[in-house]
Amino acid sequence: MRVAIYARFSTDMQRDASIEDQERQCHRLIENKGWRHVRTFSDRGISGASHTRPGYQDLLSFVREGACDVVVAESIDRLSRDQEHIAGFYKAMAFQGVIIVTVGEGLINELHIGLKGTMSALYLKDLAQKTKRGLEGRVAKGKSGGGNAYGYSVVPGDERGDRVINEGEARIVRRIHEEFANGKSPKQIARDLNKDRIPAPRTRLWRDSAIRGHVRRGTGILNNELYIGRLVWNRQRYIKDPETGKRVSRRNGIDEIQVSEVPHLRIIGDELWKRVKQRQQEIWRAHNRPAKKQPDFWQARRPVHILSDKA
């Protein structure tokens, strides 16, 4: 029997040696069965809720080529934690005449798929709730709810989530707000920053999209309320599109948004912030002003004579 091994560790278990640990257990099972190992597939640091994992997709292609008779993994949840995907994987293996064997459950059948698939889905839901609960507590204390904004530096140490103003970047934040309030466009501001060789937050060059962002979502340099000492968290949530497997953002309700006052992180004064918001409103009104309505055909004055343009 030709055997393919699949191993995976997810972002909630960040230990690279985990792959080797899983492989060792799978090899022991293969030796006890007297089977022959032909290839190993693995994904490192990728959630089992995603089916777009490179190693997982390579395994599917390998099976479709008829290159193995058995797929071995440490447990079913290493293959997938999504009910729909694990059921689809089982059907695909059955169609190819390939059996699934795990170290923890043994030979996998429909009962395993139903029970373990449900348990894995409940585990993911429970993990998401606990993670959100922990983040809410951090935000309530004025700490970061994830990621860091331009203009701030992370405070090193065991206590995560603390940050301080980065004076060098803070000057650029003030410059961007001043120039926008005084009439410059985000594209002009980005061009001048690049001309002055000022490093951009994440990319090599400044882009106007990083400056203007999205007003309602609070993204971009001009919309981040942290610059006026307000930490806003949970504006939006992400859900997975069942067709593409990609995460799509959805705006949360006002009652779900959490705001904490962090005056020690203020970079922009109220007057400057107000000027920026006023200009944004003026630009929005200009772009959304309805076009001048043309007079109805029967209301327009028409020439008296058919071949004349004179009324």
PALO-48747 format. One line per 2 residues: number of its first residue (from 1); for each residue x, y, z of C-alpha. Coordinates in Angstrom, 2 decimals. Layout:
% PALO-48747
NUM) X,Y,Z  ...
//
This chain:
% PALO-48747
1) 0.00,0.00,0.00  1.42,3.35,-1.07
3) 0.99,6.01,1.61  0.98,9.84,1.54
5) 1.40,11.68,4.84  -0.23,15.02,5.60
7) 0.87,17.21,8.54  -0.15,20.71,9.56
9) 0.14,23.15,12.42  -2.06,26.21,12.69
11) -1.59,29.77,13.90  -2.85,28.81,17.36
13) -0.04,26.24,17.70  3.05,28.06,16.42
15) 5.70,25.40,16.83  7.62,24.35,13.76
17) 8.74,21.08,15.39  5.07,20.03,15.45
19) 5.34,18.99,11.80  8.23,16.65,12.58
21) 6.35,15.26,15.61  3.32,14.46,13.45
23) 5.46,12.87,10.74  7.22,10.66,13.29
25) 3.91,9.29,14.58  2.63,8.72,11.04
27) 5.81,6.88,10.04  5.47,4.61,13.10
29) 1.89,3.74,12.05  3.02,3.02,8.48
31) 5.83,0.72,9.65  3.45,-1.19,11.95
33) 1.04,-1.70,9.04  3.83,-2.78,6.67
35) 2.91,-0.06,4.18  5.25,2.00,1.97
37) 5.63,5.76,2.41  5.83,7.62,-0.93
39) 5.48,11.32,-0.10  4.79,13.85,2.67
41) 2.71,17.03,2.34  2.61,19.76,4.97
43) 1.37,23.26,5.73  3.00,25.41,8.40
45) 1.18,28.11,10.32  -2.06,27.84,8.31
47) -5.52,27.41,9.84  -7.39,24.18,9.19
49) -10.48,26.27,8.37  -8.93,27.15,4.99
51) -8.92,24.72,2.07  -6.56,26.86,-0.04
53) -3.48,25.54,1.80  -0.67,24.77,-0.71
55) 0.28,21.42,0.83  -3.36,20.35,1.08
57) -4.02,21.22,-2.56  -0.85,19.36,-3.63
59) -2.10,16.31,-1.74  -5.41,16.43,-3.60
61) -3.58,16.62,-6.95  -1.31,13.72,-5.90
63) -4.34,11.56,-5.10  -6.07,12.44,-8.37
65) -2.97,11.22,-10.21  -3.47,7.81,-8.61
67) -0.09,8.01,-6.87  -1.19,6.63,-3.48
69) -3.65,4.23,-1.86  -3.74,5.63,1.69
71) -3.62,9.09,3.27  -2.26,9.13,6.81
73) -2.47,12.04,9.28  -2.18,12.48,13.03
75) -5.92,13.22,13.31  -8.84,14.34,11.17
77) -8.54,17.96,12.31  -5.04,18.11,10.81
79) -6.68,17.57,7.40  -9.41,20.18,7.98
81) -11.47,21.85,10.70  -14.27,22.83,8.33
83) -17.29,20.47,8.20  -17.96,21.01,4.52
85) -14.32,20.66,3.47  -13.60,17.50,5.47
87) -16.75,15.91,4.06  -15.67,16.90,0.55
89) -12.17,15.52,1.18  -13.62,12.20,2.33
91) -15.84,11.98,-0.77  -12.89,12.82,-3.06
93) -10.75,10.10,-1.43  -13.59,7.55,-1.69
95) -14.04,8.38,-5.37  -10.34,7.72,-6.00
97) -10.43,4.51,-3.97  -8.10,5.96,-1.33
99) -8.64,5.27,2.37  -7.91,7.71,5.21
101) -6.17,6.50,8.36  -5.19,8.64,11.33
103) -3.03,7.92,14.35  -5.76,9.07,16.72
105) -8.92,7.60,15.14  -7.71,4.73,12.97
107) -9.59,3.95,9.74  -11.89,6.91,8.97
109) -15.52,6.35,7.99  -18.67,8.48,7.64
111) -19.32,8.47,11.39  -15.89,9.96,12.10
113) -16.43,12.64,9.48  -19.79,13.67,10.96
115) -18.76,13.70,14.62  -15.23,15.08,14.28
117) -16.33,17.63,11.69  -18.94,18.98,14.08
119) -16.49,19.03,16.99  -13.88,20.89,14.92
121) -16.45,23.49,13.82  -17.50,24.03,17.44
123) -13.84,24.33,18.46  -13.24,27.09,15.90
125) -16.34,28.98,17.03  -15.32,28.69,20.68
127) -11.76,29.78,19.88  -13.03,32.85,18.00
129) -15.26,33.86,20.92  -12.46,33.47,23.46
131) -10.04,35.42,21.26  -12.54,38.26,20.85
133) -13.20,38.30,24.60  -9.48,38.65,25.29
135) -9.11,41.45,22.74  -12.08,43.33,24.23
137) -10.36,43.27,27.61  -7.13,44.63,26.15
139) -8.91,47.42,24.27  -10.86,48.38,27.42
141) -7.48,49.00,29.08  -6.36,51.20,26.17
143) -4.09,48.58,24.67  -3.85,47.55,21.03
145) -6.51,45.15,19.75  -4.16,43.86,17.07
147) -1.63,45.43,14.73  0.04,48.80,15.08
149) -0.70,52.17,13.50  1.77,54.47,11.78
151) 2.98,57.03,14.27  3.43,54.62,17.16
153) 6.01,52.14,18.43  5.30,48.92,20.30
155) 6.57,48.85,23.87  8.87,45.81,24.28
157) 8.21,43.37,27.10  5.93,40.57,28.20
159) 2.90,42.86,28.55  1.63,43.04,24.99
161) -0.54,45.76,23.48  1.24,48.81,24.92
163) 2.55,51.46,22.54  4.03,54.94,22.62
165) 4.17,57.83,20.17  6.98,57.60,17.64
167) 7.95,61.27,17.35  9.56,60.90,13.92
169) 6.46,59.31,12.41  4.17,61.61,14.40
171) 5.66,64.61,12.59  4.74,63.01,9.27
173) 1.20,62.35,10.52  0.82,66.04,11.44
175) 2.31,67.09,8.10  -0.19,64.93,6.19
177) -3.16,66.35,8.10  -1.94,69.95,7.73
179) -1.30,69.65,4.00  -4.66,67.99,3.36
181) -6.52,70.59,5.43  -4.71,73.34,3.46
183) -5.89,71.98,0.10  -3.43,69.33,-1.06
185) -4.84,66.09,-2.45  -3.76,62.69,-1.04
187) -2.03,61.99,-4.35  0.00,65.22,-4.13
189) 0.89,64.51,-0.50  2.07,60.99,-1.37
191) 4.16,62.30,-4.26  5.86,64.89,-2.03
193) 6.57,62.35,0.72  8.20,60.05,-1.82
195) 10.17,62.98,-3.23  11.47,63.70,0.27
197) 12.41,59.99,0.66  10.25,59.48,3.72
199) 9.67,55.75,4.39  6.08,54.56,3.93
201) 4.31,52.48,6.62  4.31,49.09,4.89
203) 5.27,49.49,1.26  8.36,50.98,-0.37
205) 6.51,54.09,-1.52  3.65,56.19,-0.20
207) 0.33,55.74,-1.99  -2.67,58.06,-1.90
209) -4.91,55.18,-0.77  -2.86,54.81,2.44
211) -3.50,58.49,3.17  -7.17,58.91,2.24
213) -8.29,55.41,3.32  -12.02,54.85,3.88
215) -13.88,57.41,6.00  -16.67,55.14,7.30
217) -14.31,52.26,8.07  -11.87,54.57,9.81
219) -8.92,53.44,7.70  -6.10,55.54,6.29
221) -3.93,58.22,7.91  -6.68,60.85,7.65
223) -9.33,58.75,9.43  -7.53,57.02,12.28
225) -9.14,58.36,15.47  -6.21,57.07,17.51
227) -4.45,60.26,16.39  -6.92,62.28,18.51
229) -6.66,59.93,21.49  -9.64,57.65,20.74
231) -9.07,53.91,20.34  -11.90,52.54,18.18
233) -12.17,48.76,17.87  -14.53,46.22,16.29
235) -15.80,48.46,13.50  -16.00,45.46,11.22
237) -15.88,41.69,11.27  -14.70,39.15,8.72
239) -16.64,36.17,7.42  -15.53,33.52,4.97
241) -17.09,33.38,1.52  -18.13,29.71,1.13
243) -17.48,29.79,-2.63  -14.00,31.35,-2.69
245) -12.79,30.60,0.83  -11.65,34.24,1.13
247) -12.49,36.49,4.07  -14.92,39.34,3.38
249) -15.40,42.33,5.69  -18.80,43.29,7.09
251) -19.50,46.49,9.02  -20.65,45.98,12.61
253) -23.51,47.87,14.22  -22.86,50.97,16.33
255) -23.67,49.06,19.52  -20.87,46.57,18.78
257) -18.14,49.20,18.31  -15.89,49.70,21.35
259) -14.26,53.07,22.05  -11.62,53.79,24.70
261) -10.09,57.17,25.49  -6.27,57.12,25.26
263) -5.19,60.79,25.60  -1.51,59.82,26.00
265) -1.55,58.65,22.35  -2.94,61.89,20.89
267) -0.94,63.29,17.94  -3.45,65.62,16.23
269) -5.22,68.56,17.87  -9.00,68.97,17.75
271) -8.86,72.06,15.54  -6.74,70.39,12.85
273) -8.86,67.23,12.98  -11.99,69.34,12.51
275) -10.50,71.06,9.46  -9.63,67.70,7.91
277) -13.17,66.38,8.46  -14.70,69.55,7.00
279) -12.62,69.26,3.84  -13.53,65.58,3.50
281) -17.21,66.52,3.71  -16.76,69.25,1.08
283) -15.07,66.77,-1.27  -17.80,64.20,-0.67
285) -20.56,66.73,-1.39  -18.80,67.88,-4.55
287) -18.52,64.34,-5.87  -22.07,63.39,-4.93
289) -23.83,66.58,-6.04  -26.61,65.59,-8.46
291) -26.13,66.72,-12.06  -28.21,69.68,-13.22
293) -31.47,68.35,-14.50  -32.08,68.96,-18.20
295) -35.46,70.49,-19.09  -38.09,68.06,-20.28
297) -38.50,67.89,-24.05  -41.92,69.51,-24.01
299) -40.70,72.38,-21.79  -37.84,73.43,-24.09
301) -38.45,76.21,-26.63  -38.40,74.77,-30.12
303) -37.90,76.55,-33.49  -41.04,77.86,-35.12
305) -39.95,76.61,-38.54  -38.80,73.02,-39.11
307) -35.62,73.95,-41.00  -34.74,76.94,-38.85
309) -32.80,77.17,-35.58  -34.53,80.43,-34.68
311) -37.50,80.44,-32.33
//
